[in-house]
Amino acid sequence: MAAGLVARLRSAGCVFAEDEAALLLDAARLPEAGAPDGVDGAALEALVARRVAGEPLEHVLGWAELAGRRWSVGPGVFVPRRRSELLVDVGAGLLPTGGTAGPPPVPAVVLDLCCGCGAVGGALLLAARAGGTAVELHASDLDPVATAHAVTNVGPLGGIVHTGDLFAPLPPGLRGRVDVLLCHAPYVPTGTLRTLPPEAREHEPVVALDGGDDGLDVVRRVAGEAAPWLAPGGSLLVEVGAGQVEAATAVMRAAGLTAAVVRGAAEDEPWDEPWDERAAPGPPTADGAGGLVVTGTLPR
Ligand SMILES: C[S@@+](CC[C@H](N)C(=O)[O-])C[C@H]1O[C@@H](n2cnc3c(N)ncnc32)[C@H](O)[C@@H]1O
């Protein structure tokens, strides 16, 4: 079955056909199924038909991997990209190391704005916990389809999910308390949306991709409203494309924040911009994701 499956995926244009075949077989494997290899043939056929028709692998599988963990995603939701692990790493490095007010330690406050399925904020919470830092996580997105996945992903970790436009749905009590404000907003310039790979263009919502004329419309709004929500010394972290660093840095400064740029190790390859991806996102393309983050820090 596997050889035929690989050939079918390859002829549909799946570059990592062997890896995808293994993941799809796994997804259709039922321990109790009567088939000799435990694979439910009808379930497998349904999954493969969706993939061959061009749906992102992650939507078909129902999960995407980020920071070594599987996060629930599905149709109509942005698929987290491995390059966003840089947001997690930079955010983890900026968290206060707890205990500032004596026992019990005050948890660090993380806000994942434009959270999509919530993977970035969830991964930061887990990284912080692994390092002994407790986190109060809030995740927020405009799209209720995305926040339904965020509830599945970060709810069990103790994260609180809000649905609405940027800061609007957040509790007022969060003002002035956010230590790390993660924001992977849409940042593809409107004019280049048509150059995105079909998997993104046809299967991810335009509100998750379209960042306006220069791609920074949402980033500009977030930076402009961030300061009253940040704790003294707190930071806003935005993911941008290589051609947007200068403009994003200026946006941070205009918002009264001290700007810095962090580049992921593999930034030069294999992609230049998210709208010019050479490789499909997802589990089989996990290596060398790179990434680019601009930070803006509020003075203490
Ligand atoms: C590029 S996706 C990133 C999702 C997630 N942070 C991740 O990395 O997987 C951008 C997200 O921003 C959300 N978004 C766009 N405009 C928004 C707004 N005005 N307020 C809140 N969320 C918004 C979209 O719904 C989408 O989920």
The ligand as an ORCA input file, in Angstrom:
! r2SCAN-3c Opt
* xyz 0 1
  C      -0.037     34.811     10.374
  S      -1.376     34.227     11.360
  C      -0.452     33.737     12.795
  C      -1.196     32.846     13.731
  C      -0.347     32.324     14.910
  N       0.238     33.418     15.653
  C       0.710     31.384     14.420
  O       1.894     31.757     14.353
  O       0.357     30.241     14.075
  C      -2.119     35.750     11.842
  C      -3.353     35.660     12.752
  O      -3.781     37.006     13.026
  C      -5.181     37.019     13.147
  N      -5.634     38.402     12.967
  C      -5.617     39.150     11.853
  N      -6.111     40.379     12.092
  C      -6.427     40.416     13.420
  C      -6.976     41.409     14.279
  N      -7.281     42.626     13.828
  N      -7.178     41.112     15.576
  C      -6.864     39.850     16.051
  N      -6.347     38.876     15.283
  C      -6.128     39.156     13.979
  C      -5.649     36.029     12.084
  O      -6.947     35.570     12.364
  C      -4.564     34.954     12.183
  O      -4.954     33.906     13.026
*
